[in-house]
Amino acid sequence: MECKTRGGGSHKKFVLLLLGIAVGLLFLSIVLISVTREPNDLDKVPLYEEVYGTSKPLRSAINGIDKVIFSALYSSGISQKDVHFISVEPRQEKGEIWELTKVLVKCDGVEKVQRVKREIVKGIKSRLGSWVHIKQVQANPMVVVISIKGRITHELTFALEPDTTTRPKSKPKVALIIDDMGYAHRLAHRFMALGNNITLSILPGAPFTRTIALEARERGCEVMLHLPLEPKGYPGVNPGPGCLFTNMGREEMARTLDSDLSQVPGADGINNHMGSLFTEDEEAMRALLCELKSRDLFFIDSRTTPMSKGYDMARAMGIQAAKRNVFIDNNLDKLSIETQLSKLLSMASRTGWAIGIGHPHEQTVEALEEFLHEKSCLFELVPVSRILKEMTGAECEETVRTGG
């Protein structure tokens, strides 16, 4: 009996030892996972860009109209080279904010124009119902406007005569800014792999802010500070750390800006993260732009509100500035991103350059990989600072031409 007792005790100790080792390995695994996981894998994910306050039903309807128009045009035999996106303009009415898309379509006959119009009407009625209204407002050239509950979202001009717009002699230039960098480290590498002409705009105060900035500069990518500015609805809408507020004094604003810039070494300029309230405030924008001018930084207006004063004020103050033409990934389904990229390329083909803004989503990087692979022969991908130089050069040429 005594021998059996000692043997039983040894077995028990051995089992406890194994359990201890197992618990230790489990704890070590949890520690390693917590260290190596990216913040985007965690529960606390920062808000992405503050986009126009378009209600979900209106945004969904606009997206549906885009798809119907594309389908109707191309099924009617209209070549993509004959579809020109003129502009995407912000509109605001009764608390609803949206974008009006203007499109020029070149057709080789009246019959084709009528066929396209019929296809669009049919597609919209079947897809969206009677709450979308289509109206012809001009005969020659035919101009059709599409509205949703009285809000005009699309304007289509059908031209039978050749388009006489002067085209740029060289390839159109497209700048792609990827906002909200600083959290998804591995995803940042995929964007950098698209080429060193991608521009990364990096948030302050994120876990990988400095790391991504340094890696991007090492790869030759242009780096910007994605500067948080006060949005409407704060604090319910939180722009994150390093934000500038409209009630800040000039000294506090300068200190906060310096702190943000110190985290993004090599930043050549800034664009606003959120900022629907700040960019509408003339006094606050003047204070910020004075700080940017003293540091020789350019400004890209993300246009998170149609009432933004940023771009016009920056230009008036002699600061290199531009504004975003297209958000490429407000809707994350593949066709929507492809449509936005087509708009961007069409605008660039017409004016010589265009600026698109995207965000760190898997769907976005996959769409860009495909877009650059298939369409890179049609345009030149450039850092956004190159667009600013092109704009300055064009203005100088215009001044010389007009004798201004």
C-alpha positions in Angstrom: 0.0 0.0 0.0 2.8 2.4 0.9 4.6 1.8 -2.4 1.4 2.5 -4.3 0.9 5.8 -2.5 4.4 7.0 -3.4 3.9 6.0 -7.0 0.6 7.8 -7.1 2.2 11.0 -5.8 4.9 11.0 -8.4 2.3 10.6 -11.2 0.3 13.5 -9.8 3.4 15.7 -9.7 4.1 14.8 -13.3 0.6 15.7 -14.4 0.8 19.0 -12.6 4.1 19.7 -14.3 2.6 19.1 -17.7 -0.3 21.3 -16.9 2.1 24.1 -15.8 4.0 23.8 -19.0 0.8 23.9 -21.1 -0.5 27.0 -19.2 2.9 28.7 -19.7 2.9 28.0 -23.4 -0.6 29.2 -23.7 0.3 32.5 -21.9 3.4 32.9 -24.1 1.3 32.4 -27.3 -1.2 35.1 -26.1 1.6 37.5 -25.5 3.2 36.9 -28.9 -0.1 37.3 -30.7 -0.9 40.6 -28.8 2.6 41.9 -29.8 2.5 40.9 -33.4 -1.2 41.7 -34.2 -1.8 45.0 -36.0 -4.2 47.5 -34.4 -6.5 47.0 -37.3 -7.0 43.5 -36.0 -8.1 44.8 -32.7 -11.6 45.9 -31.6 -10.7 49.6 -31.5 -10.4 50.7 -35.1 -10.2 54.5 -35.8 -12.9 56.1 -37.9 -12.0 56.6 -41.6 -12.4 59.7 -43.6 -15.3 62.1 -42.8 -17.1 62.0 -46.2 -20.0 64.2 -47.1 -23.0 63.6 -44.9 -24.9 61.8 -47.6 -27.7 59.6 -46.2 -27.4 55.9 -46.9 -30.5 55.8 -49.2 -29.3 58.7 -51.3 -25.7 57.3 -51.5 -27.0 53.9 -52.5 -29.3 55.5 -55.2 -26.5 57.6 -56.6 -24.3 54.5 -56.8 -27.1 52.6 -58.6 -27.5 55.4 -61.1 -23.8 55.4 -61.8 -24.0 51.7 -62.6 -27.1 52.1 -64.8 -25.5 54.9 -66.8 -22.3 52.9 -67.5 -24.3 49.8 -68.5 -26.6 51.8 -70.8 -23.7 53.6 -72.5 -21.5 50.6 -73.2 -24.4 48.3 -74.1 -25.5 50.9 -76.7 -22.1 50.8 -78.4 -20.6 54.0 -76.9 -16.9 53.6 -76.6 -15.2 54.4 -73.3 -13.1 57.1 -75.0 -16.3 58.9 -75.9 -17.4 59.2 -72.3 -15.9 62.2 -70.5 -16.5 63.0 -66.9 -16.4 66.8 -66.7 -16.6 67.3 -62.9 -17.8 66.0 -59.6 -19.3 69.0 -57.8 -20.5 69.1 -54.1 -24.1 70.1 -53.5 -25.9 70.8 -50.2 -29.6 71.2 -49.5 -31.7 70.9 -46.3 -29.0 69.0 -44.4 -28.3 66.6 -47.2 -24.9 66.7 -48.9 -24.1 64.9 -52.1 -22.1 65.2 -55.3 -23.3 66.2 -58.8 -21.6 64.2 -61.6 -21.4 65.9 -65.0 -20.7 63.7 -68.0 -20.2 64.5 -71.7 -21.1 61.7 -74.1 -20.0 61.9 -77.8 -22.5 60.1 -80.1 -22.4 59.6 -83.9 -26.2 60.1 -84.5 -29.5 61.2 -83.0 -30.8 57.6 -83.1 -28.0 56.5 -80.8 -28.6 59.4 -78.4 -32.3 58.4 -78.1 -31.4 54.7 -77.7 -29.0 55.5 -74.9 -31.6 57.8 -73.2 -34.2 55.0 -73.4 -31.8 52.5 -71.9 -31.0 54.8 -69.0 -34.6 55.5 -68.3 -35.5 51.8 -68.4 -32.5 50.8 -66.2 -33.2 53.5 -63.6 -37.0 52.7 -63.4 -36.4 49.0 -63.0 -33.6 49.4 -60.5 -34.6 52.4 -58.5 -38.3 53.0 -59.1 -40.3 56.1 -59.5 -38.5 58.3 -56.8 -35.7 59.0 -59.4 -36.8 61.6 -62.0 -35.2 62.0 -65.4 -35.8 65.1 -67.5 -34.5 66.5 -70.8 -33.7 70.2 -70.2 -32.0 71.0 -73.5 -32.4 69.8 -77.1 -29.2 70.7 -79.0 -27.0 69.4 -77.6 -29.3 67.1 -75.6 -28.9 67.6 -71.9 -30.5 65.2 -69.5 -30.6 65.7 -65.7 -31.3 62.9 -63.2 -32.6 63.9 -59.8 -33.6 62.1 -56.6 -36.4 63.7 -54.7 -35.6 67.0 -56.3 -31.8 66.8 -55.8 -29.9 66.7 -59.1 -27.2 64.0 -59.0 -26.2 63.6 -62.6 -26.1 65.8 -65.7 -25.5 64.1 -69.1 -24.7 66.1 -72.2 -24.9 64.3 -75.5 -22.8 65.9 -78.2 -23.2 65.1 -81.9 -20.5 67.5 -83.1 -16.8 66.6 -82.5 -15.5 67.6 -79.1 -13.3 70.7 -79.6 -11.7 70.7 -76.2 -7.9 71.0 -76.4 -6.3 67.9 -75.1 -3.0 67.8 -73.3 -0.2 66.7 -75.6 1.4 64.4 -73.0 -0.2 61.6 -71.0 -2.6 62.8 -68.4 -1.2 62.8 -64.8 -3.0 61.1 -62.0 -2.1 61.5 -58.3 -3.4 58.9 -55.8 -3.3 59.8 -52.1 -3.9 57.0 -49.6 -5.3 58.6 -46.5 -5.5 57.4 -42.9 -2.2 55.5 -42.9 -0.6 54.7 -39.6 -2.6 51.7 -38.4 -2.5 48.9 -41.0 1.2 48.2 -41.3 1.1 45.2 -43.6 -1.6 46.9 -45.8 0.7 50.0 -46.0 3.4 47.8 -47.5 0.9 46.7 -50.3 0.2 50.3 -51.1 3.9 51.1 -51.2 4.4 48.1 -53.5 2.2 49.9 -56.1 5.2 52.1 -56.9 7.0 55.1 -55.5 4.6 57.5 -57.2 1.9 56.7 -54.7 1.4 59.4 -52.0 0.8 58.3 -48.5 -1.0 60.6 -46.0 -0.3 59.6 -42.5 -2.3 60.3 -39.3 -0.5 61.5 -36.2 -0.7 59.5 -33.0 -1.2 56.1 -34.6 0.9 53.0 -33.7 2.8 52.9 -36.9 2.9 56.6 -37.8 6.6 57.1 -37.7 7.5 53.6 -39.0 5.3 54.0 -42.1 6.6 57.5 -42.8 10.2 56.4 -42.7 9.6 53.2 -44.7 7.7 55.2 -47.4 10.4 57.8 -47.7 13.0 55.0 -48.0 11.1 53.5 -50.9 10.8 57.0 -52.5 7.1 57.5 -51.9 5.8 61.0 -51.2 4.6 61.5 -47.6 2.0 63.9 -46.3 0.6 64.6 -42.8 -3.1 63.7 -42.7 -3.9 66.5 -40.4 -7.0 66.0 -38.2 -9.3 69.1 -38.2 -12.4 69.6 -36.2 -15.5 68.0 -37.8 -19.2 68.8 -37.4 -20.7 66.6 -34.7 -17.6 66.5 -32.5 -17.1 64.8 -30.0 -19.6 62.2 -31.4 -17.5 62.2 -34.5 -13.9 61.9 -33.2 -11.0 62.8 -35.5 -8.4 61.2 -33.2 -5.3 62.6 -31.6 -3.4 65.7 -32.8 -6.6 67.5 -33.9 -6.8 71.3 -34.6 -10.0 73.0 -33.3 -11.6 76.2 -34.3 -11.4 77.6 -30.8 -7.6 77.2 -30.6 -5.3 80.2 -30.3 -2.6 80.6 -32.8 0.2 79.5 -30.4 -1.7 76.3 -29.4 -2.4 75.6 -33.0 1.2 76.0 -34.0 2.4 73.7 -31.1 -0.1 71.0 -32.1 0.9 71.2 -35.8 4.6 71.0 -34.9 3.9 67.9 -32.7 1.9 66.3 -35.5 4.6 67.1 -38.1 7.4 65.7 -35.9 5.7 62.3 -36.0 5.7 62.2 -39.8 9.3 62.9 -40.8 9.8 64.2 -44.3 6.2 65.4 -44.9 6.0 67.7 -47.9 2.5 68.9 -47.3 -0.8 68.2 -45.6 -4.4 67.3 -46.4 -7.2 67.4 -43.9 -8.6 64.5 -42.0 -12.3 65.2 -41.4 -12.5 69.0 -40.9 -16.0 69.8 -42.1 -16.4 72.5 -39.4 -12.8 73.7 -39.5 -12.5 74.2 -43.2 -15.7 76.3 -43.3 -14.2 78.6 -40.7 -12.3 81.4 -42.4 -10.5 82.6 -39.3 -9.3 79.1 -38.3 -8.3 78.3 -41.9 -6.3 81.6 -42.2 -4.4 80.8 -39.0 -3.6 77.2 -40.2 -2.6 78.4 -43.7 -0.2 81.0 -42.3 1.5 78.2 -40.4 1.7 76.1 -43.5 3.2 78.9 -45.5 5.8 79.7 -42.9 6.9 76.0 -43.1 6.8 75.9 -46.9 4.2 73.1 -46.9 1.5 72.5 -49.6 -2.2 72.0 -48.9 -4.6 69.5 -50.5 -8.2 70.2 -49.7 -9.9 66.8 -49.1 -13.3 68.6 -49.6 -15.1 66.9 -46.7 -17.7 69.7 -47.0 -19.0 71.5 -50.1 -18.5 74.8 -48.2 -14.8 74.4 -47.6 -12.8 77.6 -47.9 -9.4 75.8 -47.7 -8.5 75.6 -51.4 -9.5 79.1 -52.4 -7.9 80.7 -49.4 -4.6 78.8 -49.9 -4.4 79.9 -53.5 -5.1 83.5 -52.6 -2.3 83.4 -50.0 0.2 82.1 -52.5 0.4 78.6 -51.1 0.7 75.6 -53.4 -2.7 74.0 -53.2 -5.1 71.7 -55.0 -8.3 69.9 -54.2 -9.5 66.3 -54.4 -11.4 65.4 -57.5 -12.7 62.0 -56.5 -13.0 59.8 -53.5 -12.3 56.4 -55.0 -13.7 54.1 -52.3 -16.7 55.6 -50.6 -18.4 52.4 -51.7 -16.3 49.3 -51.3 -17.8 47.0 -53.9 -15.5 46.4 -56.9 -17.7 47.9 -59.6 -18.1 51.1 -57.6 -14.3 51.6 -57.1 -13.8 50.8 -60.8 -16.4 53.5 -61.7 -14.7 56.1 -59.5 -11.3 55.3 -61.0 -12.8 55.7 -64.5 -14.1 59.1 -63.5 -10.7 60.0 -62.2 -8.9 59.0 -65.4 -11.5 60.7 -67.6 -11.1 64.0 -65.7 -7.3 63.7 -66.0 -7.6 63.0 -69.8 -9.7 66.1 -70.2 -7.7 68.6 -68.1 -4.3 67.1 -67.9 -4.4 66.0 -64.3 -6.6 64.8 -61.5 -6.3 63.8 -57.8 -8.0 60.8 -56.2 -8.1 59.9 -52.6 -8.4 56.3 -51.3 -8.2 54.6 -47.9 -6.5 51.6 -46.4 -9.0 48.9 -47.4 -8.2 45.5 -48.9 -10.8 46.2 -51.6 -9.0 49.5 -52.5 -5.5 48.1 -52.9 -6.8 45.2 -54.9 -8.7 47.5 -57.2 -5.6 49.7 -57.6 -3.4 46.8 -58.4 -5.7 45.8 -61.2 -6.3 49.3 -62.4 -2.5 50.1 -62.6 -1.8 46.8 -64.3 -4.5 47.3 -67.0 -4.6 51.1 -67.5 -1.1 52.4 -66.7 -0.4 52.9 -70.4 -3.2 55.5 -70.5 -1.8 57.9 -67.9 1.2 58.7 -65.7 1.0 58.1 -62.0 2.7 60.9 -60.2 3.2 62.2 -56.6 0.6 64.9 -55.7 3.4 67.5 -55.6 3.9 66.9 -59.3 0.3 67.9 -59.9 1.0 71.2 -58.1 4.0 71.9 -60.3 1.9 71.2 -63.4 -0.8 73.6 -62.2 1.8 76.3 -61.5 3.4 75.8 -64.9 0.0 76.0 -66.7 -0.8 79.2 -64.9 2.5 80.8 -65.9 1.8 79.8 -69.5 -1.6 81.3 -69.4 -0.2 84.5 -67.9 2.3 84.8 -70.8 -0.3 83.9 -73.4 -2.8 86.5 -72.2 -0.1 89.1 -71.4 -1.2 89.2 -67.7 
